[in-house]
Amino acid sequence: MNPTFPDFAALNQDNLDTISKTNTAAAKGFETFTKYFVDLASKSYEDAITAGKQLAAAKTVIEFVQIQTKLAQEAIELALEEGKNVTELTTTLVKDVTSPVTERFKIAVPVATKTTKKAA
C-alpha cells in the first residue's frame, strides 16, 4: 500500500504537534531556569550582606579568619549543592524537550522502513 495524501497530511499534523510540544517544554524549562537563577541571585545577595556583617563584627584577627574560613566552607558546600540542582534541572529539561521527538521517531521510523522496503 502506498501512502496517500491524507496519510502525509496526518503525518505532517503529527509532526507539527510534536514541534509544538517540544517548544512548550523548552519554554517551560527555560522559565524554570530563569526563576531558579533569579531566586539564587537574590539569596546570594542576602548571604553576602550577612557575611559582610559577620566579618565586620569580628573583634580579633583570629575571629575574622575563623569566620572567613567558615564562610568559605559554606560557600563551597553551597556551590556543590547548586551545581547538583542545575544538573538535575538540565537533565529534566533535556528529557522534557526530547521526549516528544523520541516518541515521534518510534512511530515514524517503522512506517518509513516499511515504505522503503515496499518501494525497493
N, C-alpha and C positions, 0 to 999 in steps of 0.2 A: 504494500500500500504506500503510495506516495503522499507526502504531506500536502495539504490543501491550503488555500489562502486563509480560511478560518483557523487552521492549525497554527499557521505562522502568526496570525493576529493574536491568538490566545497566548502563544509563546512570548510575543513581544509585550503583551499586557503583563504577564507574569514577571518578565524582566524589569519592566518599569516599577512594578510593585516592590520588587527586590531592591532596586535602587532607592526607592522611597524609604523602605525600612532601614537600609544601610545609612542613609543621610539622617534619618531621625535618631538612630542610635548614636551616630557621631556627634550630632548637635547636643544630645542629652549628655554624652560623655564629656564633651568639652565644657558644658555648663557645670558639671560636677567638678571638673578640674579647676575651673575658674573660682567657684565657691570655696573649694578646698584651699587654694593658694591665697585667696583674699583673707580667709579665716586664719591661715598660718601666718601671714604677714602681720595681721592685727595682733595675734598672740605674741609674735616675736618682738614687736614694738613694745608691748606691755612688759614682757620679760626683760627687755633691755633697760627700761626705766627702773624696774625693780632691782636689777643687778647694779645699776649705777648708784641707786640709793644705798644698797648694801655695802658697796665698796666705799662710798663716801662716809659711811658710819663707822668704818674701821678706825680703831684708836691707835693701833700699832702697825708697824710694817709686817710683823708676823701674822697678825689677824687679817690684814689686807691680802697677803699671799694665800692664807688658808681659804678665805672667801673666794679669791680668784681661782684657786685650784678646784674648789667645789663647783663653781660656776662652769669651769671648763669641762669637768667630768659630766655635768648635767647636759651641757651643750652637745657633747659627743654622743651621749645616750639618746638625746632627742633627735639628733641628725640621723642616727641609725634607725630609729623608730619611724621618722618621717620618710626616710628612703624606702623602708619596707611598705609604708602606706602608699607611696607614689607608685611603687612596683605593682601593688595589688590593684590600684585604680587603673593603671595602664593595662594590666592583664585583662581586667573586666571590660575596658573599652575595646580592646582588640577583639575579644571574644564576641562582644555585642555587635560590633561593626562587621565582622567577617561571617558571623553565623548565617545571616540571610543568603549571602553569596554561596557559602558552603552548601546550604540546603538546596539552592538552585542548581548547583553543579551536580549534586546527587541525582537530581531529576533529569537534567538536560543531557548529561554525558551518555547514559544508556540509550536515550532516544536518538542522539546523534550517531552513536555507534551502530544501532540497528539500521538507520537510514543510509549510512556509509556502506555497510555490508550489502544492503539490497542494491545499491547503485553500482557496486563493483561486479 
